Amino acid sequence: DTVIIRRSNITLDGGGHTLTAAHALGDQAIYVYQQSNVTIRNLRVESSWTAIALEHSTLCNITSNMITGNSWHGISLYSSSSNTLLGNNITDNHNRGIYLEYSSYNTIQGNEVAGNYRGTELDKDSNHNSVHRNHVTGSIDDNIILREYCDHNTVSENNITQSVSSGIVAL
């Protein structure tokens, strides 16, 4: 089942445990909706549709998680701002490792993003984000993608290797 977080100012510390969620189309293992100051850390999330999804949420921290083998995205932010994704290991997800849509002022730093279909993608008016010091490797498609209408983003000091297609794409 899905862990739904409906309270601000809390920490979900997995203590290194594994969460395997329902694998139905569109389900998330962890879903944060309209909350702020939520921390999700030290958790392994595998075999769900999307591992961690933030929607209309701010000031959240997703830190030191192992996210692997999910059918859609590893971490997804929709209409969420001022969040931090730090030090996560995001591997072998069937679509994107990290996906932002209508999400701005987020920091994506120090993550290992490997073996996903696409590494990190900013889409649909995702502006003023920082993608910094990540290791993005082995994507089947592109490693880092900045789609149209995504402005004023900073992509710096990333280690990008072994993409089948392109390292960094700005459309």
C-alpha positions in Angstrom: 0.0 0.0 0.0 0.9 3.6 -0.2 2.2 5.7 2.7 0.3 9.0 2.5 1.8 11.9 4.4 -0.9 14.4 5.4 0.9 16.3 8.1 3.6 19.0 7.9 6.7 19.2 10.0 7.4 15.4 10.3 10.2 13.0 9.6 9.8 9.6 8.1 13.1 7.8 8.9 13.1 4.3 7.5 16.1 3.2 9.5 17.4 1.3 6.4 14.2 -0.7 6.1 12.6 -1.6 2.7 9.2 -0.4 1.5 7.7 -2.4 -1.4 4.4 -0.7 -2.4 1.5 -1.8 -4.4 2.4 -1.8 -8.1 -0.8 -0.5 -9.6 -0.7 2.1 -12.4 -0.2 5.5 -10.9 0.5 4.4 -7.3 3.3 5.9 -5.2 5.0 4.1 -2.4 5.2 7.5 -0.5 2.9 10.3 -1.4 3.2 13.8 0.1 0.3 16.2 -0.8 0.1 19.9 0.1 2.5 19.6 3.0 5.7 21.5 4.1 8.8 20.6 6.0 8.5 16.8 5.5 11.7 14.8 5.6 12.0 11.3 4.1 15.3 9.6 4.8 17.2 6.3 5.2 14.6 4.2 3.3 14.8 1.7 0.5 11.9 1.9 -1.8 11.5 -0.7 -4.6 9.1 -2.3 -7.0 6.3 0.4 -6.9 5.0 2.6 -9.7 6.7 5.8 -8.4 8.8 5.5 -5.2 8.4 9.0 -3.8 6.0 11.7 -5.1 5.6 15.3 -3.8 2.6 17.3 -5.0 2.0 20.9 -4.1 4.5 20.6 -1.3 7.3 22.9 -0.1 10.5 22.8 2.0 10.6 19.0 2.0 13.9 17.0 2.2 14.4 13.6 0.5 17.7 12.4 1.8 19.8 9.3 1.8 17.3 6.9 0.3 17.8 3.9 -2.0 15.2 4.0 -4.7 15.4 1.1 -7.2 13.4 -1.0 -9.6 10.2 1.2 -9.8 8.0 1.0 -12.9 7.7 4.8 -13.5 9.7 7.4 -11.6 12.1 7.2 -8.7 11.3 10.6 -7.3 8.6 12.9 -8.8 7.8 16.5 -7.9 4.7 18.1 -9.2 3.9 21.7 -8.6 6.3 21.6 -5.6 8.9 24.2 -4.7 11.9 24.8 -2.4 12.6 21.1 -1.8 15.9 19.3 -1.5 16.8 15.9 -2.9 20.2 15.1 -1.4 22.4 12.0 -1.4 19.9 9.5 -2.8 20.8 6.4 -4.8 18.2 6.2 -7.6 18.8 3.2 -9.9 17.2 1.0 -12.4 13.8 2.8 -12.6 11.9 2.1 -15.8 11.3 5.8 -16.6 13.0 8.8 -15.0 15.2 8.7 -12.0 14.1 12.2 -11.0 11.3 14.1 -12.6 10.1 17.7 -12.0 7.0 19.1 -13.5 5.8 22.7 -12.7 8.3 22.7 -9.9 10.7 25.5 -9.1 13.4 26.5 -6.6 14.4 22.9 -5.8 17.9 21.6 -5.1 19.0 18.3 -6.6 22.4 17.6 -5.2 24.8 14.7 -4.5 22.5 12.0 -5.9 23.6 8.8 -7.6 21.3 8.4 -10.6 22.1 5.3 -12.6 20.6 2.9 -15.0 17.2 4.6 -15.4 15.5 5.1 -18.7 16.2 8.9 -18.3 18.3 10.3 -15.5 16.9 13.7 -14.4 14.3 15.6 -16.3 12.9 19.1 -15.7 9.6 19.7 -17.6 6.8 22.1 -18.0 7.7 25.4 -16.3 10.2 24.0 -13.8 12.3 27.1 -13.2 15.1 28.3 -10.9 16.2 24.7 -9.9 19.8 23.7 -9.1 21.1 20.3 -10.4 24.5 20.2 -8.8 27.2 17.6 -8.1 25.2 14.5 -9.0 26.6 11.4 -10.6 24.3 10.6 -13.5 25.2 7.5 -15.5 24.0 4.7 -17.7 20.7 6.2 -18.9 19.1 4.4 -21.8 17.9 7.8 -23.1 19.3 11.2 -22.0 21.1 11.7 -18.6 19.9 15.3 -17.9 17.0 16.9 -19.8 15.8 20.5 -19.6 12.5 20.7 -21.6 11.1 23.9 -23.2 9.7 26.5 -20.9 12.2 25.6 -18.1 14.2 28.7 -17.5 16.9 29.9 -15.1 18.0 26.5 -14.0 21.6 25.8 -12.9 23.2 22.6 -14.0 26.8 22.4 -12.6 29.6 20.1 -11.5 27.7 16.9 -12.4 29.6 13.7 -13.4 27.7 12.5 -16.5 28.8 9.2 -18.1 27.6 6.3 -20.3 24.4 7.6 -21.7 23.2 5.7 -24.8 21.8 9.0 -26.2 23.0 12.4 -24.8 24.6 13.7 -21.6 22.7 16.9 -21.3 19.9 18.0 -23.5 18.2 21.4 -23.5 15.1 21.5 -25.7 
